[in-house]
């Protein structure tokens, strides 16, 4: 798992909705955090019953933005607690998010 900035709060994570490409697709949220040195972005699949699944993560160092590291995230991989809190607090177009499928990593 990519480390998130130590002083990260759920309010530091920006979330933007993306419309489904096709009628049968689920909507997607993009969540990201920008620190002094790094950008981390997560793609979140939303089902129609308010369930979120963080499905992938991209990260790159700001000094070399062309070297993006992308990882698929299985439903069993823990996500940062701050991300889970930001998702359940999301109040945009596809809210409310009732639960996140991925387990939550401790904030320690």
N, C-alpha and C positions, 0 to 999 in steps of 0.2 A: 504494500500500500504506500502511495506517495505521502510523505509527511505534509501536513498542513501547517501554516504559520502558527507559532506557539500562542500568540495573543489573539487568535481568530475567534470572533463572536458570530453567532448566526446572522446578525444584522450586516456583517461584512460580506456575506455571500449574496451576489446579485442573481436573480432568477428571471428568465425570459421565456415566455411560451412560444412554441412553434406549432402552427396548424398541421394537422395530418396531411400527408401528400395524397393519400387516397381515402375514400370514404370508410373503408374497412380498417384503416390504420388507427392506432392509438395516438393521441397527442403526445408531444415531447416537450419537456422543459430542458433548458440549458441553464445550468447553475455554474457560476465561476467565482473565483477569488483571485485578486491580483495583489501580490506582496511586492516588496521593493525589488526582489530579484526574480520572481517566478510567477507564472500564470498557470492555474489549475482549472480545468473545465470538466464538468460531468454532464453526461446526457442521461435524462431520466424519462423512462417510458411510463405513461399514465394509463391505467385502465379506467373504464367508465364508472367504476364503483369507488373511486377515490384511493386506489392502491397505487403506490409509486414503486418502481424498480430502477435503481441506478444501474445502467447497463454498460457504460463505458466512461473512461477518464482519459483526458489528454492533458499533458503538462509540458511546459517548456521554460527554459531560462530566458529572461528578457534580453540578455546579451546575445543569444543565438536563437531567435524565434523560428528559424528554419529547421531546427532539430526538435521536432515534436515527438514526444513519446506517447503512444496510444496503447491503451490496455482495455480489453473487454473485462467486465466485472460480472462474475457469476452471482446468482442470487444468494449464495452462501458466503460471499466475501464481505467482511465488515466494512462499513463506511464510517467516516468521521462523525462523531456525535453532533458537531456543529452543523454539518450538512443535513442530517436527519431532522434536527430542530428547525433549520431554515425551511426545509420542505414542508413540514407539518404546519409551519406558520404562514406559508404562501397563501396569498389571498387574491390571486389574479384570475384570469379567464377560466382556468380549469380547476379552480378550487371547489371544495376543500379537499385536501389530501388527508385521508383518515389514517393511513398507515404506510410504512415503508417496508418492503419485503426484505431488504438486506439487513443483516444484523448490524448493530451499532457498536463501534469500537469505543472503549473507555476513553475519556478525555485526558487521562494521565499521560 
